[in-house]
Amino acid sequence: MTPSNSVTQPSTARFYRPELDVLRFVAFLMVYLYHTIPDDSRSPHWVLALSNATGFGVQVFFVLSAYLITELLTREKRTTGRLNAKAFYARRILRIWPLYFFALGAGFLYSRLHPTSAFSVHAFVAYLFFVGNWYTSRFGYLAFSLAPLWTVNIEEQFYLVGPMLVRYLTRRTLAVACSVGWAGSQIALICLCARHAMFGPNIWPNSLVQLQYFALGAGVSLFLNGSAPKIRGSLRGLMIASAFFLLFASDFVLNPDGAFGLISVAHTYPEMLLVGMAVTLILMGFLNWAVFNGWRGIRYLGKISYGLYVYHLPCLAVLWKLVSRFPKYNSRFAVFALGLPFTIGVAAISYRYFESPFLRMKERFEIVKSRAV
């Protein structure tokens, strides 16, 4: 019997799509803009709509992640005739857990030293077992710097279930499972909207609501069946531009009161439906677009996008404290201008000295080789 920590029949060819590293950075940049564009009640409606639209970078991450994981798992199954679930979980643990638990532990320690920081023991336990998004849905978000960690919990829930589905289902029945998951997500969203649940804490971090985007990403992988879309560059540009316009327009039209609008089936549900269409268009537009192959700098930023995502709010919080000491200057503009290079610097150091050793260990468990560290 083959030991569980070894990998049999490795594929010599690497599966790596450089354009998706560019998309990773685009998704992060959307989230960064969401957290830096003013979105209070005094802002014009179009500013609120723009801010809300950039917040859907999270859904771009979800669709992209589901596509890549499904693609790697189905390629492994097709190449070797089986799927080594233990090797998959080892790869995900080495990629996700070190940085996640470092951020979680540092945040919890900070909250013990500064009791005003909103991070209870119950919340820590929930996030420790990757159900923190459900805690957030019930009790509200963590402190500002740790708020994005709920998305990692949802990703981990997908990673727990996804390999089992690929392992035991055929491609056709897996497509059916994606359709059922997408439909179930629509029902959950409609029910929450009908109850006028609060969008921020109740709907946004809900695993059932976000399931639709994982179903869409996995569905794209199954639809393409190992190939890549061959689309002219001009049409790709139009697809991506239309998708971003759709994200903005859907919020601008369907959410007339901005971030403080009433949650309803008539407004919120169609907006989220259009978001699914938009992020799928973005993924399809980027897939196999050779124009991004030479963008080494942006591809590197996509490689460190996990760190960018985890560190950007702590970096912004540090900058806020620093610039607040100089009231003569425009604090918001200073934080916006300095936040991105500061975050890139921190994430680059983290990737080089903290994450990379774990990623090199991760390569021992790769069957379908992916991007090199």
C-alpha positions, 0 to 999 in steps of 0.5 A: 500500500502506498503511504498516505504522505507520498504521491503516486504517478505524478504528472510531469507537465505543470498546470499553470495559467499565468493570466489567473495570477493577474486575475488574483491581483485584480480581485485583491485590488477590488477588495482593497478599493472597497475598504478604502473608497468612502462609503458613508451615508454622505457619499453620492449614490454613484460612489456607494455603488462603486464601493459596493461593486468593488466589494464583489472581488471576494466573489471573483476569488471564490469563482477562481478558487472553485475553478482551479481546485476542480480543474486540478482534481479532475485532471488528477483523477483523469491522469492517475485514475484515482484521487488522493484526498489526503494529499489534497488536504495536505496541500491546502493545509500547507497553503492556507493554515500557516498564514491564517492561524498566524493572523488569527492568533495575532488578532486574538492576542492583540484583543487580550491586550486591548480589550476594546478590540471585538474578538471574544473567546467564542469567536476565536473558537468558531474561527479556529474550527473554520465556522467563523462565518456562521458566528459572524452571520449571527453576532457580527464581524470581528474587529476591522483588521480581521474582518476578511477572515470569514472568507477563508472559513468558507473556502475551507468548507468548500475544500472539505467537500469538493474532493469527496464529490470529485472522487466519487462522482462522474463528470456528469453527476458532478455537473448535476451537483453543481446545478443543485448547489447553485439552485439551493443557494438561490433558494437560501438567498430568496428566503433570507431576502424575504425575511429582510435579513441584514445584508452585512452580517446575515446574508454576506457571510452565509455559506449557503449564499456564497455556495453559488459562486463555487458552483459557478467556478466548478461548473466552468471547469467542467464545461471546458473539460480540461480545455481553455476558451479560445476567444479573440482579445477584443471580445475578451476585453468587452466581456471583462468591461461589461462584467465590471459595468454590470457589477456597478450598474446592478448596485446602482440601479437595484440598490437605490439607497446604497449601503443602507438600502432595504433588503428585499427579494425584488432588489437584493436577489436580482443584484446577487444573481447579476453578480454571479453572471459578472464574475463568471464573465470575468473568469472566462474573459481572463482564461487563456488570454495570452496578453497577460503572459508577460506581465511578470510584476502583476503575476508576482502580485497575484502569487502573493495575493493571499498575503495581500488579502490577509495583511491589507486591513492591519496595514491600513489600521497601522497607517490610520494611527500614524497619519492621524498624528498629522491632522493638517494633511488629508488622512484618507488620501494618505492612507489610500496612497500609502496603503497599497505599497505598504501592504505589498511590502509586508506581503512580499516579506511574509511570502518570502520568509514565512509562507514559502517554506510551507509551500515548498513542503506542499510540492511533495504532495502535488500530483498534478504539478501547479505553479512553482514557489 
